[in-house]
């Protein structure tokens, strides 16, 4: 890993960010394709109600699998700073703890899901005609969640190793497998919504197999049994930083519950289907911005650990510039092509009528979100868990949830869609204030 460390410390920031971000962006693209493909296939081959079922189930499984993303992101911050400080033994112990924590915690949540499935589905919005397809979709996905969690964790470690190409390939493997299995189980074998769930579950397993192969034969983090000895200090450090990502996903899941019930109350199953399309576009369309954020983390974390604060500042400015430019482009595409995008998912005339306007409103403030994403990511990369947590939760937790609770009572369904850009603006302002202060103090000297 010596060459990789030298690159992180000395290579041109722009080139390094491109090297890290492009594979991460492509990987995220293919990861979100899994979700997108399910929505397109079930919407066209099963019906628009199936999209509503996916909107209920996916936040549940993403909440559980986000344990892997949380432990991976938090642990990789520890790992990157350990490598920056030349402590490879701590890096190895950190990786071993990431594996143990991800598998143990995700398995625990799966057991809870098996015992309380009906209650959980109802809590997340399985109302009316949505209940039956949501139940059929739930079980196969739930059983595969530990594999997805391990994939999410493993991918963050791969990027911390500066092997982001392999992270990209793992997600491509998952997406291709999902497409092929969807065609087989839904279209050819006519297995309906259960077939869609089975296809997604098997795609998670395919991704896991590739990740396992990488760490067995390609990774430079070669673990031995002693690395799996439990260290309370390392586990605590990982947990404090992982809590940021996990809390964000927890808030996103609470938001999903609130949105599904609010939309059902004001617009029935139809409104839940509209949001099902919008939520997938939120995950899919912003993939290059999220990729830059992922590429930013190991660069900032390594150089912060090495005390290279000038390079940290440069990484922040460069990342915001590129992510902001891409976000503006994404907004223009959504603005112009909202209706054709909607038509890809369904032939339901009511859904095609109502979704484009809602989609444009939800994406209205996307040109400024780079500041919020990169700002929150900086505090996580620097190991400042409290500030990272507050900023990460600012959009969904502090602004969007209250707005969704209040605005629909005055503006109906439109209040839900208007809440998104208002929350984006407010959270960006808060993050900008925190980041500016950090630049003037912690990162002022070289």
C-alpha positions in Angstrom: 0.0 0.0 0.0 3.1 2.3 -0.1 2.4 3.6 -3.6 -1.2 4.2 -2.7 -0.3 6.2 0.4 2.2 8.3 -1.6 -0.5 9.1 -4.1 -3.0 10.2 -1.5 -0.3 12.4 0.1 1.3 13.9 -3.0 -0.7 13.4 -6.2 -2.6 16.3 -7.8 -5.9 16.6 -6.0 -8.0 17.0 -9.2 -6.5 13.8 -10.7 -6.8 11.9 -7.4 -10.4 12.9 -7.0 -11.2 11.8 -10.5 -9.4 8.5 -9.9 -11.4 7.9 -6.7 -14.7 9.4 -7.8 -15.2 8.0 -11.3 -15.2 4.3 -10.2 -17.2 5.2 -7.1 -19.8 7.0 -9.3 -20.1 4.2 -11.7 -20.4 1.7 -8.8 -23.1 3.8 -7.3 -24.8 4.0 -10.7 -25.0 0.3 -11.0 -26.0 -0.1 -7.3 -29.0 2.2 -7.9 -29.7 0.4 -11.1 -30.7 -2.5 -8.9 -33.5 -0.4 -7.4 -34.4 1.3 -10.6 -34.6 -1.9 -12.7 -37.0 -3.4 -10.1 -39.3 -0.4 -10.3 -39.3 -0.4 -14.1 -39.8 -4.1 -14.5 -42.5 -4.4 -11.8 -44.2 -1.3 -13.0 -44.5 -2.4 -16.6 -44.8 -6.2 -16.1 -46.8 -6.4 -12.9 -48.5 -3.0 -12.4 -48.2 0.4 -10.8 -49.3 -0.9 -7.4 -46.2 -3.0 -7.3 -44.1 0.2 -7.3 -45.9 1.3 -4.2 -45.1 -2.1 -2.6 -41.4 -1.5 -3.3 -41.7 1.9 -1.8 -42.8 0.3 1.5 -40.3 -2.6 1.6 -37.1 -1.0 0.4 -36.7 1.5 3.2 -36.9 -1.4 5.7 -34.2 -3.4 4.0 -32.0 -0.4 3.3 -32.2 0.5 7.0 -30.9 -2.9 7.9 -28.3 -3.1 5.2 -27.2 0.5 6.0 -25.4 -1.1 9.0 -22.8 -2.2 6.5 -22.6 1.2 4.9 -22.4 2.8 8.4 -19.7 0.5 9.8 -17.9 0.7 6.4 -17.9 4.5 6.2 -17.1 5.1 9.9 -14.5 2.3 10.0 -12.9 3.4 6.8 -12.4 6.9 8.3 -10.5 5.2 11.1 -8.7 3.0 8.6 -7.7 5.9 6.3 -6.4 8.0 9.2 -4.5 5.0 10.6 -2.8 4.5 7.2 -2.1 8.2 7.0 -0.4 8.0 10.4 1.6 4.9 9.3 -0.3 2.5 11.7 -1.1 -0.5 9.5 -1.8 -2.8 12.5 -4.6 -0.6 13.6 -5.9 -0.6 10.0 -6.0 -4.4 10.0 -7.8 -4.5 13.4 -10.3 -1.9 12.2 -11.1 -4.0 9.1 -11.6 -7.1 11.2 -14.0 -5.2 13.5 -15.9 -3.9 10.5 -16.6 -7.5 9.4 -17.7 -8.7 12.9 -19.9 -5.7 13.6 -21.6 -5.7 10.2 -22.5 -9.4 10.1 -23.6 -9.5 13.8 -25.8 -6.4 13.7 -27.4 -7.1 10.3 -28.3 -10.7 11.3 -29.9 -9.4 14.6 -32.2 -7.1 12.6 -33.1 -9.9 10.2 -34.2 -12.0 13.1 -36.4 -9.1 14.4 -37.8 -8.8 10.9 -38.8 -12.4 10.7 -40.7 -12.2 14.0 -42.4 -8.9 13.5 -42.7 -8.7 9.8 -46.4 -7.8 9.6 -46.1 -5.1 12.2 -43.0 -3.6 10.5 -44.7 -3.6 7.1 -47.7 -1.8 8.5 -45.6 0.8 10.2 -43.8 1.5 7.0 -47.0 2.1 5.1 -48.3 -1.3 3.8 -51.9 0.0 3.8 -54.9 -1.0 1.7 -54.1 -2.8 -1.6 -50.4 -2.3 -1.0 -50.2 -4.9 1.8 -50.4 -8.1 -0.3 -47.6 -7.3 -2.8 -45.5 -5.8 -0.1 -45.7 -9.0 2.0 -44.7 -11.1 -1.0 -41.7 -8.9 -1.7 -40.5 -8.7 1.9 -39.2 -12.1 2.9 -36.6 -13.0 0.2 -35.2 -9.5 0.4 -34.9 -9.6 4.2 -33.0 -12.9 4.2 -30.5 -11.5 1.7 -29.9 -8.3 3.7 -26.7 -9.5 5.5 -25.0 -10.1 2.2 -26.0 -6.6 1.0 -24.7 -5.2 4.3 -21.3 -6.9 3.9 -21.1 -5.7 0.3 -21.7 -2.1 1.4 -19.1 -2.4 4.2 -16.6 -4.1 1.9 -16.9 -1.5 -0.8 -16.0 1.4 1.5 -12.9 -0.5 2.6 -11.9 -1.2 -1.0 -12.1 2.5 -1.7 -10.1 3.3 1.4 -7.4 0.9 0.0 -7.4 3.0 -3.2 -8.8 0.0 -5.2 -12.0 1.7 -6.2 -12.1 -0.1 -9.6 -13.0 -3.3 -7.8 -15.7 -1.5 -5.8 -17.2 -0.5 -9.2 -17.0 -4.0 -10.6 -18.8 -5.5 -7.5 -21.7 -3.2 -8.1 -21.8 -3.9 -11.8 -21.9 -7.6 -11.0 -24.9 -7.0 -8.7 -26.8 -4.9 -11.3 -26.2 -7.3 -14.2 -27.3 -10.2 -12.0 -30.4 -8.4 -11.0 -31.4 -7.6 -14.6 -30.9 -11.2 -15.7 -32.8 -12.7 -12.8 -35.6 -10.1 -13.2 -36.1 -11.2 -16.8 -36.0 -14.9 -15.8 -38.3 -14.7 -12.7 -40.7 -12.0 -13.7 -41.0 -12.2 -17.5 -40.2 -15.8 -18.4 -41.3 -17.7 -15.3 -44.1 -15.2 -14.4 -43.4 -15.3 -10.7 -44.7 -11.8 -10.1 -43.6 -9.6 -7.2 -42.0 -12.6 -5.4 -39.8 -13.1 -8.5 -38.7 -9.5 -8.4 -37.7 -10.0 -4.7 -35.9 -13.2 -5.5 -33.9 -11.5 -8.3 -32.8 -8.7 -6.0 -31.8 -11.1 -3.3 -29.7 -13.2 -5.6 -28.0 -10.0 -7.0 -27.0 -9.1 -3.4 -25.4 -12.6 -3.1 -23.6 -12.2 -6.4 -22.1 -8.9 -5.2 -21.0 -10.6 -1.9 -19.2 -13.4 -3.8 -17.1 -10.8 -5.7 -16.3 -8.8 -2.5 -15.2 -12.1 -0.8 -13.0 -13.0 -3.8 -11.4 -9.5 -3.7 -10.4 -9.7 0.0 -9.2 -13.3 -0.4 -7.0 -12.7 -3.4 -6.5 -9.0 -4.2 -6.6 -6.9 -1.1 -3.5 -5.8 0.7 -5.4 -5.9 4.0 -4.6 -9.6 4.7 -6.2 -10.5 8.0 -5.1 -13.2 10.4 -6.9 -14.6 13.4 -5.3 -12.3 15.9 -6.9 -9.3 14.1 -10.3 -10.5 15.1 -9.5 -10.1 18.8 -12.1 -7.6 20.2 -10.7 -4.2 21.1 -13.2 -2.0 22.9 -11.4 1.2 21.9 -11.4 0.4 18.1 -15.0 -0.7 18.3 -16.0 2.5 20.1 -14.2 4.6 17.5 -15.9 2.8 14.7 -19.3 3.1 16.4 -19.0 6.8 17.1 -18.3 7.5 13.4 -20.6 4.8 12.1 -23.5 6.2 14.1 -23.5 9.2 11.8 -24.3 7.2 8.7 -26.6 4.8 10.5 -28.5 7.6 12.2 -28.9 9.2 8.8 -30.4 6.0 7.4 -32.6 5.7 10.4 -33.9 9.2 9.9 -34.4 8.4 6.2 -36.4 5.3 7.2 -38.5 7.4 9.7 -39.1 9.8 6.8 -40.2 7.0 4.5 -42.7 5.9 7.2 -44.0 9.4 7.5 -44.1 10.0 3.7 -45.9 6.7 2.9 -48.6 7.4 5.6 -49.0 11.1 4.7 -49.2 10.4 1.0 -51.7 7.5 1.5 -53.8 9.8 3.7 -53.9 12.7 1.2 -53.8 10.7 -2.1 -54.2 7.0 -1.5 -52.1 4.2 -3.2 -51.7 6.5 -6.3 -49.7 9.1 -4.4 -47.5 6.4 -2.9 -46.8 5.1 -6.4 -45.8 8.7 -7.5 -43.3 8.9 -4.7 -42.0 5.4 -5.4 -40.8 6.7 -8.8 -39.4 10.0 -7.3 -37.5 8.2 -4.6 -35.8 6.0 -7.1 -34.9 9.0 -9.2 -33.4 10.6 -6.1 -31.2 7.6 -5.6 -30.3 7.2 -9.3 -29.9 10.7 -10.7 -27.5 12.0 -8.1 -25.1 9.1 -8.5 -22.2 11.3 -9.8 -22.5 13.8 -6.9 -22.6 10.9 -4.4 -19.6 9.4 -6.2 -17.6 12.5 -5.7 -18.6 12.5 -2.0 -17.3 8.9 -1.7 -14.1 9.7 -3.6 -13.6 12.7 -1.3 -13.7 10.7 1.9 -10.4 8.7 1.7 -8.4 11.7 0.3 -9.6 14.0 3.0 -9.3 11.4 5.7 -5.8 10.4 4.8 -4.4 13.9 4.5 -6.2 15.1 7.7 -4.6 12.2 9.5 -1.2 13.1 8.0 -1.6 16.8 9.0 -1.7 18.0 5.4 -4.4 20.6 6.0 -3.6 22.5 2.8 -4.4 19.4 0.8 -7.6 18.9 2.8 -8.8 22.5 2.0 -8.0 22.0 -1.7 -9.8 18.7 -1.7 -12.9 20.4 -0.2 -13.0 23.2 -2.8 -12.3 20.9 -5.7 -15.0 18.4 -4.7 -17.6 21.1 -4.2 -16.8 22.6 -7.6 -17.1 19.4 -9.5 -20.1 18.0 -7.5 -21.9 21.4 -7.9 -21.4 21.5 -11.6 -22.8 17.9 -12.0 -25.7 18.7 -9.7 -26.7 21.7 -12.0 -26.6 19.4 -15.0 -28.8 16.8 -13.3 -31.3 19.5 -12.4 -31.5 20.7 -16.1 -32.1 17.1 -17.3 -34.9 16.5 -14.7 -36.5 19.8 -15.6 -36.6 19.0 -19.3 -37.2 15.3 -19.4 -39.5 14.7 -16.3 -42.4 13.3 -18.3 -40.3 10.9 -20.5 -38.6 9.7 -17.4 -41.9 8.9 -15.7 -43.1 7.1 -18.8 -40.2 4.6 -18.5 -41.7 3.3 -15.2 -45.4 2.9 -16.0 -48.1 3.3 -18.5 -50.7 4.4 -15.9 -52.1 7.7 -17.2 -52.7 9.2 -13.8 -49.2 8.4 -12.6 -47.8 9.9 -15.8 -49.9 13.0 -15.3 -49.0 13.7 -11.7 -45.3 12.6 -11.4 -43.4 15.1 -13.6 -44.5 18.2 -11.7 -43.7 16.5 -8.3 -40.4 15.3 -9.7 -39.3 18.9 -10.7 -40.2 20.3 -7.3 -38.3 17.6 -5.4 -35.2 18.3 -7.5 -35.6 22.1 -7.5 -32.7 22.8 -5.0 -30.4 20.1 -6.2 -27.8 22.6 -7.7 -26.7 23.6 -4.2 -26.6 20.2 -2.5 -22.9 19.7 -3.1 -22.0 22.1 -0.2 -24.2 20.1 2.2 -22.9 16.7 1.1 -19.2 17.5 1.0 -19.4 19.6 4.1 -20.9 16.8 6.2 -18.5 14.3 4.6 -15.5 16.4 5.7 -16.4 16.3 9.4 -16.8 12.5 9.1 -13.5 12.1 7.3 -11.8 14.2 10.0 -13.3 12.0 12.8 -15.5 14.8 14.2 -18.5 12.6 14.9 -20.8 15.1 16.6 -20.6 17.7 13.9 -20.8 15.1 11.2 -23.9 13.7 12.8 -25.7 17.0 13.2 -24.9 18.1 9.6 -25.8 14.7 8.1 -29.2 14.7 9.9 -29.9 18.3 9.1 -31.8 17.9 5.9 -34.0 14.9 6.7 -34.2 15.1 10.5 -34.2 18.8 11.4 -36.0 20.2 8.3 -37.7 17.7 6.0 -39.6 15.7 8.6 -41.1 18.8 10.3 -42.0 20.3 6.9 -43.7 17.1 5.8 -45.7 17.1 9.0 -46.8 20.7 8.6 -47.1 21.7 4.9 -49.6 19.1 3.6 -52.2 20.4 6.1 -52.1 23.7 4.3 -51.2 22.8 0.7 -52.2 19.1 0.4 -50.0 16.8 -1.7 -48.1 19.8 -3.1 -46.8 20.5 0.5 -45.0 17.2 0.5 -43.1 18.0 -2.8 -42.3 21.6 -1.7 -40.8 20.4 1.5 -37.9 18.8 -0.3 -36.3 22.0 -1.9 -36.9 24.0 1.3 -35.1 21.4 3.4 -32.2 21.4 0.9 -31.8 25.2 1.1 -31.9 25.3 4.9 -29.5 22.4 5.4 -27.0 23.8 2.9 -27.0 27.1 4.7 -26.3 25.4 8.1 -23.5 23.3 6.6 -21.9 26.2 4.9 -21.7 28.1 8.2 -20.0 25.1 9.9 -17.6 24.6 7.0 -16.6 28.2 6.8 -15.8 28.3 10.5 -13.7 25.1 10.1 -11.8 26.7 7.3 -11.0 29.8 9.4 -9.8 27.8 12.4 -8.8 24.1 12.1 -7.8 24.2 8.5 -6.3 27.7 8.5 -2.7 26.6 9.0 -0.9 24.2 6.8 
